[in-house]
Amino acid sequence: MKYDILASDRDRLDFDVKNCQYAKVMQELDATDLGYLLICQGDYAAAYQSGMELTRTQTRMQGADFCDFRYHRRHEKN
């Protein structure tokens, strides 16, 4: 994967993925819709399990020029 880190600190990590091998393989298989569900959607669960929350508005799998990953630490509500 090729990516650019835009911001990084204790509570936040923002980066854009410019080249994704998962998307490339799924494009070759003409299965990007399935790839989005099986691969891209799993990023949200992985983030949650590590105490983070992911916001993303676009993915290479869906045809965008880059995936915009925006992670921030979840703060537990009292």
C-alpha positions in Angstrom: 0.0 0.0 0.0 1.1 3.5 -0.7 -0.2 6.2 1.7 0.3 9.7 2.9 0.1 10.4 6.7 -1.7 13.8 7.2 -1.9 13.9 11.0 -0.7 11.8 13.8 -0.8 12.2 17.6 -2.0 10.3 20.7 -5.7 10.6 19.9 -5.7 10.8 16.1 -4.4 9.3 12.9 -5.4 10.6 9.5 -4.0 9.2 6.3 -4.9 8.7 2.7 -4.3 5.4 0.9 -3.3 6.1 -2.7 -2.6 2.6 -3.9 -4.4 -0.5 -2.4 -3.5 -4.0 -3.5 -6.9 -5.3 -2.1 -8.7 -2.9 -4.5 -6.4 -3.9 -7.4 -7.1 -7.6 -6.9 -10.8 -7.1 -6.6 -10.9 -4.9 -9.7 -9.1 -7.7 -11.6 -11.8 -10.1 -10.4 -14.6 -7.6 -11.2 -15.7 -7.9 -7.6 -15.2 -4.5 -6.0 -18.7 -4.6 -4.6 -17.9 -7.7 -2.7 -14.4 -6.4 -1.8 -15.9 -3.3 -0.2 -18.2 -5.4 2.0 -15.6 -8.0 3.0 -12.4 -5.9 3.2 -13.2 -2.2 3.6 -16.1 -2.6 6.0 -13.9 -4.7 8.3 -11.8 -1.6 9.0 -14.6 -0.2 11.2 -14.7 -3.2 13.5 -10.9 -3.3 13.8 -10.8 0.3 14.8 -13.5 -0.2 17.4 -11.7 -3.1 18.9 -8.6 -1.1 19.3 -10.4 1.8 21.1 -10.6 4.0 18.0 -13.3 5.2 15.7 -12.9 5.4 12.0 -14.5 7.9 9.7 -14.1 7.4 6.0 -16.0 9.1 3.1 -14.5 7.2 0.1 -12.5 4.2 -0.9 -10.4 3.0 -3.8 -12.6 -0.1 -3.8 -15.5 2.2 -4.7 -13.6 3.9 -7.4 -12.2 6.9 -5.6 -8.7 8.2 -6.2 -7.8 7.4 -2.5 -9.2 6.1 0.7 -9.5 8.7 3.4 -8.9 7.1 6.8 -9.6 9.3 9.8 -9.1 7.5 13.1 -9.7 9.1 16.5 -9.6 7.7 20.0 -13.1 6.9 21.4 -13.9 8.6 24.7 -16.1 6.5 26.9 -19.3 8.2 28.0 -20.0 8.3 31.7 
